[in-house]
Amino acid sequence: MNRLTATEDKLPASVFGLPTNFLKMKETDDNDKFLHEENKKREATAPDGSIIEIDPMQDYFCDARPQVSEPYKIKIVEKFLNWARSESIWVLGFGTGCGSIEIPPLVTPRFDMFRYGVQMRPTPRQSNAFIISGYLSVKTLKRVIRSYEQMQSPKYVIALGSCTINGGMYWDSYNTINRLDQYMPVDVYIAGCMPRPEALLAGFGKLKELIKTGRAEKANEYVENFDWYKANQKKIIKDWNMPDYNW
Amino acid sequence: MEFTVSKILWTLLGLFIVLNWGLIMGGTMRKIGARVAKRHGIPIYQPYIDLVKNYAIRTQITHGIMFYLGPVFRLSGGVGIFLFLPLIFGSDHWSNFSFSGDLILILYFQFFGMLGMALGAGEGGHPYSAIGIGRGLSQFTTIEVPMTLAVIALAVQYNTLSISEIVAAQQGGIANWTMITNPFATAAAMLSLLGAFGHSPFNLVKAPNEIPIGPPTEYHSTYLGVLRTNAAILHVVEAALFMNLFFGGATNWFELILKTFLIYFWSVFVGMVFPRFRIEQSVRWFVKIPLVLGIIAIIIII
């Protein structure tokens, strides 16, 4: 398993204007103690009687670092593809907080997001947009990161509600995060507590505008500042019993 | 059957037309579904945009060789049916590579894509894929039985295994269509068609809100693009197969488009009206009603 070895020289001096030198982490085997029993190394007997070693963290998960995925070199092709991406936004059906109650109305006749080319998908593999709908508890953050990393690039994040900006009414809660953009890059914020479905539709409009103009490249930003994001995530998720990379 | 360059070009042109008609038809049906629910729904060209978007995804992951081959097998299943299916009766250009035993080959191709997809999705390793495959194969097996009985009834009735000859025997007015001359076989086949198209009430296999989308759970980007391309082709060629077998075939493209639309609409119409079956309910339903109808068709014809 590749372990995070974030040091000062590997990190950018600052991200979003925040100093990153507080992220010094030492190499430890701390993670192993959180590993579930089924994810630990073990020996098994193959059908032919030979003993084989199984290391689930190596065998079942990919441990390659993510790569920056470049846009097409030919401008007009990339513009056309961006148009297609903006007109066909598939949203991961994952509700994280109280804001998830604002998503179902979008498929009803009153709001009907299908006419804007926005559709729901049940699996992260096929989704392009992730709506973080409201407060995010630490427990959910772990699942959110796994799901986000399983999505294929280009991918977009819409942060719905005040809780994703500064914690909102949960700003001093013991188990929710306050600033979403410390853990994953956000394309569009929709402020409010709670924003109405119309606001969500307006957010999709904004996201479309960003994609069409080629400014929705946050998936690459995540890759470029990967160590910083991982360090932030590991700081808050205490039982990190999963591989560092989840694709 | 002859393999000349012009023949191959005509066949490719036919495939292109069928693909486009499949995409437009799919969009139209979703639009109709939306209007039933009093929504505006997607624009009818949305399937094109979705397809371009899927092919334009920048990253892909793989789980192994079979994972790659799954969508390829599925596509060859769809294209395979197309290649051996005469589209327009009496036309040299649009009869594709149909030959005297094409009916059996097409029945085989129907299952071929399904099995390839099962192997590919199995390598994806997702538990939902495995559940989806189990459900899909068990449902499709029970669909195949009445469908095959209906086809055998037709083969006995017309004394041939060639689709072109079956179409030829039905020319000369609606009274000659299999729908009138062999209503039991038609009923058995049209009921199993509901399952083959996979709309409600038989859409448990791939329903997004049951087991997240079933076998294609792990498929994304280009893989999904290939699967969707195949779905568009498959919907048209399956409808065209049933048109040829039971509804007198088509003598021009307009007739083909009208008839395939109505045959596909039959499954969408039923889907709009009836809620989803659980898998054991749908399997039980297929071995009850369509199977009995198929057996009656065989008994009558023999």
Contacts between the chains, C-beta under 8 A, distances in Angstrom:
chain1	res1	chain2	res2	distance
A	60	B	125	7.7
A	62	B	61	6.9
A	67	B	59	7.9
A	69	B	58	3.8
A	69	B	59	5.4
A	70	B	58	7.9
A	71	B	58	8.0
A	80	B	52	7.9
A	81	B	52	7.1
A	81	B	53	7.9
A	81	B	56	4.1
A	84	B	49	5.3
A	84	B	52	4.0
A	84	B	53	4.7
A	84	B	56	6.0
A	85	B	53	5.4
A	85	B	56	6.4
A	87	B	46	8.0
A	87	B	49	4.8
A	87	B	53	7.7
A	88	B	46	7.2
A	88	B	49	4.6
A	88	B	50	4.8
A	88	B	52	7.7
A	88	B	53	4.1
A	93	B	208	7.8
A	108	B	39	7.7
A	109	B	37	6.5
A	109	B	38	4.4
A	109	B	39	4.7
A	112	B	34	7.8
A	112	B	39	4.6
A	112	B	40	5.4
A	112	B	41	7.4
A	114	B	34	6.5
A	114	B	39	6.6
A	114	B	40	7.3
A	114	B	41	5.4
A	114	B	42	4.8
A	115	B	39	7.7
A	115	B	40	4.3
A	115	B	41	6.6
A	115	B	42	6.9
A	115	B	43	7.3
A	117	B	42	7.0
A	117	B	43	7.6
A	117	B	46	6.3
A	117	B	49	6.5
A	119	B	42	7.7
A	120	B	208	7.2
A	121	B	208	7.2
A	121	B	213	7.7
A	122	B	208	4.4
A	122	B	209	6.8
A	122	B	212	3.4
A	122	B	213	5.2
A	122	B	217	8.0
A	123	B	212	4.8
A	123	B	213	5.8
A	123	B	217	5.1
A	123	B	218	7.6
A	125	B	217	7.0
A	125	B	218	5.7
A	125	B	219	7.0
A	125	B	220	4.0
A	126	B	213	7.5
A	126	B	216	7.9
A	126	B	219	7.4
A	126	B	220	5.2
A	126	B	224	6.0
A	128	B	53	7.7
A	152	B	57	5.0
A	152	B	58	7.4
A	152	B	59	4.8
A	152	B	60	6.9
A	152	B	61	7.7
A	152	B	220	5.2
A	152	B	221	5.5
A	153	B	57	7.3
A	153	B	58	4.9
A	153	B	59	4.4
A	154	B	57	7.6
A	154	B	58	6.1
A	247	B	61	5.7
